[in-house]
């Protein structure tokens, strides 16, 4: 038997590692809610919820975006096609919402 004890990992670091693994295995599917980055209107660059309506690949989807209506200067529901996944959040892209 060894007298060595298991190496302790800080809980915060373990949570970060677990979240990184989860992010890598997430796959888009119809009906999933994602965050869409507005590319137009007075709130350009802000996130809005969107539902995946078609999946083209692990990174490209069609979305129904739920805007803030008149506050965004857009229709209440906006359809956008071939939207790319971008965790860096460029305009007109989608990403997984943060967990809070």
The 8 nearest C-alpha neighbors of each residue, nearest first, counted from 0:
[[1, 2, 3, 4, 5, 6, 7, 8],
 [0, 2, 3, 4, 5, 6, 7, 8],
 [1, 3, 4, 0, 5, 6, 7, 8],
 [4, 2, 1, 5, 6, 0, 7, 8],
 [3, 5, 6, 2, 1, 7, 0, 8],
 [6, 4, 7, 3, 8, 2, 1, 9],
 [5, 7, 4, 8, 3, 9, 13, 2],
 [6, 8, 5, 9, 4, 10, 13, 12],
 [9, 7, 10, 6, 13, 12, 11, 5],
 [8, 10, 12, 11, 13, 7, 14, 6],
 [11, 9, 13, 12, 14, 8, 15, 7],
 [10, 12, 14, 13, 9, 15, 8, 16],
 [13, 11, 15, 9, 14, 10, 16, 8],
 [12, 14, 10, 16, 15, 11, 17, 9],
 [15, 13, 17, 11, 12, 16, 18, 10],
 [14, 16, 12, 18, 13, 17, 19, 11],
 [15, 17, 13, 19, 14, 18, 12, 20],
 [16, 18, 14, 20, 19, 15, 13, 21],
 [19, 17, 21, 15, 20, 16, 14, 22],
 [20, 18, 16, 22, 17, 21, 15, 23],
 [21, 19, 17, 23, 18, 22, 16, 24],
 [20, 22, 18, 24, 23, 19, 25, 17],
 [23, 21, 19, 25, 20, 24, 18, 95],
 [22, 24, 20, 21, 25, 19, 26, 18],
 [23, 25, 21, 22, 26, 20, 19, 27],
 [26, 24, 22, 23, 21, 27, 57, 95],
 [25, 27, 57, 24, 28, 58, 23, 22],
 [26, 28, 57, 25, 54, 31, 29, 51],
 [29, 27, 31, 30, 54, 26, 51, 53],
 [30, 28, 51, 52, 31, 53, 54, 27],
 [29, 31, 51, 50, 28, 52, 32, 53],
 [32, 30, 51, 50, 29, 28, 33, 27],
 [31, 33, 50, 49, 30, 51, 48, 34],
 [32, 34, 95, 49, 96, 48, 94, 50],
 [33, 35, 48, 94, 93, 96, 47, 46],
 [34, 36, 93, 47, 46, 92, 48, 49],
 [37, 35, 46, 91, 90, 44, 45, 92],
 [38, 36, 43, 44, 45, 39, 91, 90],
 [39, 37, 90, 91, 43, 44, 36, 40],
 [40, 38, 43, 37, 41, 42, 44, 73],
 [39, 41, 43, 42, 72, 71, 73, 38],
 [40, 42, 43, 71, 72, 39, 70, 44],
 [43, 41, 40, 71, 45, 44, 37, 39],
 [42, 44, 39, 37, 38, 40, 41, 45],
 [45, 43, 37, 36, 90, 38, 42, 46],
 [44, 46, 36, 43, 37, 42, 47, 35],
 [47, 45, 36, 35, 34, 37, 44, 48],
 [46, 48, 35, 34, 66, 65, 36, 49],
 [49, 47, 34, 65, 33, 64, 35, 32],
 [48, 50, 64, 33, 63, 32, 65, 34],
 [49, 51, 32, 63, 62, 30, 31, 52],
 [50, 52, 62, 29, 30, 31, 53, 61],
 [53, 51, 29, 62, 61, 50, 30, 63],
 [54, 52, 61, 60, 51, 29, 55, 62],
 [53, 55, 60, 56, 28, 59, 61, 29],
 [54, 56, 59, 60, 53, 57, 81, 58],
 [57, 55, 59, 58, 54, 60, 27, 26],
 [58, 56, 26, 59, 27, 55, 54, 60],
 [57, 59, 84, 56, 83, 60, 27, 55],
 [60, 58, 83, 56, 55, 82, 81, 57],
 [61, 59, 54, 81, 82, 55, 53, 62],
 [60, 62, 80, 53, 81, 52, 79, 51],
 [63, 61, 51, 79, 52, 50, 78, 64],
 [62, 64, 78, 50, 49, 77, 76, 79],
 [63, 65, 49, 77, 76, 62, 48, 66],
 [66, 64, 76, 48, 49, 75, 47, 77],
 [67, 65, 75, 68, 76, 47, 64, 71],
 [66, 68, 71, 70, 75, 69, 65, 73],
 [69, 67, 75, 66, 70, 71, 74, 73],
 [68, 70, 72, 71, 73, 67, 74, 75],
 [71, 69, 68, 67, 72, 41, 73, 42],
 [70, 72, 73, 69, 67, 68, 40, 42],
 [73, 71, 69, 40, 70, 68, 41, 74],
 [74, 72, 71, 68, 69, 75, 66, 40],
 [73, 75, 76, 68, 77, 66, 72, 69],
 [76, 74, 68, 66, 65, 67, 73, 77],
 [77, 75, 65, 74, 64, 66, 63, 78],
 [76, 78, 64, 63, 74, 79, 65, 75],
 [77, 79, 63, 62, 64, 76, 80, 61],
 [80, 78, 62, 61, 77, 63, 82, 81],
 [79, 81, 61, 82, 62, 60, 78, 59],
 [80, 82, 60, 61, 59, 83, 79, 55],
 [81, 83, 60, 59, 80, 92, 61, 93],
 [84, 82, 59, 92, 58, 93, 85, 81],
 [85, 83, 58, 93, 94, 92, 59, 86],
 [84, 86, 87, 88, 94, 92, 93, 83],
 [85, 87, 88, 94, 84, 95, 93, 89],
 [88, 86, 85, 89, 94, 84, 92, 93],
 [89, 87, 86, 85, 92, 90, 36, 94],
 [88, 90, 92, 87, 91, 85, 36, 44],
 [89, 91, 38, 36, 92, 44, 37, 88],
 [92, 90, 38, 36, 37, 89, 82, 35],
 [93, 91, 83, 82, 36, 90, 84, 35],
 [94, 92, 35, 84, 34, 85, 83, 36],
 [95, 93, 34, 86, 84, 85, 33, 96],
 [94, 96, 33, 34, 97, 93, 86, 32],
 [97, 95, 34, 33, 94, 98, 32, 48],
 [98, 96, 99, 95, 34, 94, 33, 18],
 [97, 99, 96, 95, 18, 22, 33, 21],
 [98, 97, 96, 95, 18, 14, 15, 34]]
